[in-house]
């Protein structure tokens, strides 16, 4: 394969990234919808979304119904994950721009993929997410360790919700740091929520792809995963918001640091409620101490975001002035 062939393949890949799906009309003949009776021209009824040319129920209908349970039918889960891996920025941007019929529902995707991901770890890495998990750090007596084990089992049982909570922690930092971006300017908090859900799905998809490395070395599995996921996040943020590499990098740094500090609240509560150091406290005292530490974490997060906001506000001065002139 010479350089010209490689260039042609790359150009086709870039073209696919820009427009992965082609929609074709099935003629211009008027149809009568068998569901609601509306007459229309096109592939689907505009009143009830019934597809043109619905056949009698056959074995293909049975296959489709079974596949739809795990999102392998219409708006395929696998297809959406493939697009997340190969065109992450384009795919998320398309969803924000309203092209939602080509994507599997992102929150539903997160729950399904998280369940499958947890099952894989139960089977292949039980010491990590399995029922035989043993805390690496000795934080107390046998009773305390059992309480910690119960907390871990609870997290594993509701792993999907845990991932959703972690994703939500980055919504406000992303909104603050990329508020005045050249692309998707003034994106809303709900849009930020879906951005983070897609990124959580992307994280799980990358971990699936790197899964064979885990058999060789769990340490390298973690290191390679963190590096690749970090690169993916930069690619997504750069495409979604239109900044250059360095502009995306330092803004993403503020988002990551803020989300990391916020996520420590979960650990604080677990440690204080179960630690040997708090065994002489009442439950009410433990809650008050945990609330106090959580308040400190929120204050530290606010300071980090305030610094990031001021720097970003100064850096985007010309762009904001341009937006104000357009609005006049």
PASETI-886916 format. One line per field, with one value per residue (C-alpha): x, y negated, z negated. Coordinates in steps of 0.05 Angstrom, whole numbers, plus 5000, padded with zeros to 4 digits. Layout:
BEGIN
X = X	...
Y = Y	...
Z = Z	...
END
This chain:
BEGIN
X = 5000	5032	5023	4969	4926	4934	4913	4852	4831	4841	4800	4743	4748	4744	4685	4650	4664	4628	4569	4565	4493	4458	4382	4344	4271	4233	4199	4148	4086	4032	4018	3962	3987	3958	3964	3929	3902	3942	3963	4035	4096	4161	4190	4152	4084	4092	4034	4051	4121	4096	4147	4127	4115	4104	4101	4065	4100	4153	4216	4255	4205	4220	4295	4287	4245	4297	4354	4319	4322	4397	4396	4421	4363	4340	4390	4439	4477	4539	4535	4531	4591	4630	4615	4635	4702	4715	4681	4669	4667	4625	4577	4564	4560	4508	4466	4469	4450	4386	4407	4382	4349	4417	4440	4421	4391	4454	4429	4400	4466	4505	4462	4466	4541	4556	4518	4557	4622	4609	4592	4658	4697	4659	4680	4751	4776	4738	4791	4774	4698	4679	4649	4718	4742	4788	4806	4879	4885	4870	4825	4803	4780	4742	4674	4697	4725	4658	4623	4671	4658	4584	4595	4635	4581	4529	4570	4577	4503	4486	4547	4506	4481	4551	4577	4519	4535	4609	4590	4544	4602	4636	4574	4581	4658	4651	4595	4638	4703	4673	4616	4644	4672	4674	4631	4569	4573	4533	4516	4465	4472	4424	4468	4528	4494	4488	4560	4584	4539	4568	4638	4622	4599	4663	4704	4670	4678	4753	4760	4725	4773	4833	4805	4858	4913	4883	4900	4974	4980	4924	4972	4986	4911	4899	4957	4941	4867	4878	4924	4878	4815	4851	4867	4795	4770	4815	4792	4719	4727	4768	4718	4656	4679	4727	4788	4859	4900	4929	4864	4828	4883	4884	4808	4801	4852	4807	4747	4786	4814	4746	4711	4766	4760	4684	4687	4728	4664	4641	4706	4702	4634	4655	4718	4686	4625	4667	4735	4768	4781	4707	4685	4673	4628	4553	4519	4498	4570	4596	4545	4565	4639	4626	4584	4640	4692	4644	4635	4711	4713	4659	4695	4761	4724	4692	4761	4790	4731	4733	4806	4790	4730	4771	4827	4776	4738	4800	4821	4754	4746	4751	4704	4652	4657	4646	4584	4556	4566	4529	4471	4464
Y = 5000	4935	4865	4848	4907	4888	4816	4840	4885	4829	4781	4832	4840	4764	4761	4816	4777	4717	4756	4828	4841	4828	4825	4842	4830	4891	4856	4799	4841	4823	4876	4888	4904	4971	4946	4878	4872	4809	4801	4780	4782	4808	4866	4855	4828	4757	4768	4834	4852	4918	4943	4951	5021	5056	5131	5187	5210	5261	5292	5229	5192	5242	5232	5156	5159	5201	5158	5094	5118	5103	5046	5087	5071	5002	4947	5002	4997	5027	4976	4919	4945	4953	4881	4859	4893	4870	4802	4781	4706	4709	4759	4720	4655	4686	4705	4635	4606	4647	4709	4757	4812	4839	4848	4901	4864	4844	4854	4922	4938	4922	4969	5027	5020	5012	5076	5114	5083	5104	5175	5179	5158	5207	5263	5244	5197	5216	5184	5116	5115	5184	5209	5228	5156	5143	5071	5056	5008	5033	4978	5013	5075	5134	5100	5036	5075	5111	5044	5022	5087	5073	5003	5033	5085	5030	4991	5054	5068	4998	4988	4953	4901	4892	4876	4829	4791	4786	4760	4707	4679	4653	4618	4551	4547	4559	4507	4455	4468	4475	4425	4376	4426	4413	4475	4494	4426	4418	4492	4507	4550	4603	4606	4613	4671	4709	4692	4724	4785	4796	4789	4841	4888	4873	4890	4958	4971	4957	5003	5058	5049	5052	5111	5162	5120	5135	5209	5190	5136	5101	5044	5031	5039	4981	4938	4947	4936	4871	4844	4863	4838	4772	4765	4780	4727	4675	4694	4689	4623	4593	4612	4594	4526	4505	4484	4501	4555	4513	4475	4542	4572	4520	4513	4589	4589	4544	4588	4652	4623	4596	4662	4701	4657	4663	4739	4742	4726	4797	4824	4775	4801	4874	4864	4821	4866	4930	4910	4935	4862	4847	4909	4869	4819	4823	4827	4754	4733	4772	4739	4670	4684	4711	4650	4605	4639	4639	4564	4556	4596	4553	4490	4515	4534	4465	4432	4475	4459	4385	4382	4419	4374	4310	4335	4359	4294	4254	4302	4297	4221	4209	4266	4241	4171	4201	4238	4174	4138	4193	4188	4113
Z = 5000	5023	4996	5046	5024	4952	4968	5005	4948	4898	4942	4944	4869	4859	4906	4867	4803	4832	4861	4838	4860	4926	4926	4990	5006	5031	5089	5090	5090	5039	4987	4937	4867	4843	4771	4771	4842	4858	4931	4942	4987	4957	4918	4852	4833	4805	4757	4722	4749	4780	4831	4904	4930	4864	4877	4840	4777	4796	4768	4784	4739	4683	4692	4692	4628	4592	4616	4593	4521	4518	4568	4627	4672	4697	4679	4662	4596	4629	4686	4637	4598	4663	4681	4611	4620	4692	4695	4623	4631	4694	4664	4600	4639	4685	4625	4596	4664	4666	4706	4652	4693	4715	4642	4592	4530	4492	4420	4438	4473	4410	4367	4416	4429	4355	4339	4393	4369	4297	4320	4357	4295	4251	4298	4315	4259	4196	4151	4182	4186	4164	4100	4074	4073	4013	3994	4008	3949	3879	3851	3788	3753	3784	3772	3806	3866	3872	3875	3929	3966	3962	3991	4049	4062	4063	4114	4157	4153	4176	4221	4275	4226	4199	4269	4281	4217	4235	4304	4274	4231	4294	4323	4286	4294	4369	4374	4338	4376	4446	4439	4490	4540	4616	4629	4589	4557	4493	4490	4436	4373	4402	4464	4418	4384	4449	4467	4403	4412	4481	4453	4399	4454	4493	4431	4424	4499	4496	4436	4475	4534	4487	4449	4476	4445	4377	4384	4394	4342	4303	4288	4362	4376	4328	4353	4427	4414	4377	4432	4489	4454	4438	4512	4531	4483	4513	4583	4563	4527	4583	4636	4596	4573	4629	4589	4610	4576	4519	4507	4501	4458	4402	4400	4397	4340	4298	4313	4294	4230	4208	4223	4187	4125	4125	4132	4067	4029	4040	4010	3952	3932	3938	3897	3842	3834	3832	3807	3743	3725	3720	3681	3617	3653	3657	3725	3719	3704	3763	3809	3784	3794	3864	3881	3856	3899	3958	3949	3952	4016	4047	4026	4057	4121	4123	4116	4173	4218	4200	4221	4285	4299	4291	4336	4387	4383	4398	4454	4489	4484	4559	4576	4526	4556	4624	4599	4570	4636	4673	4624	4635
END
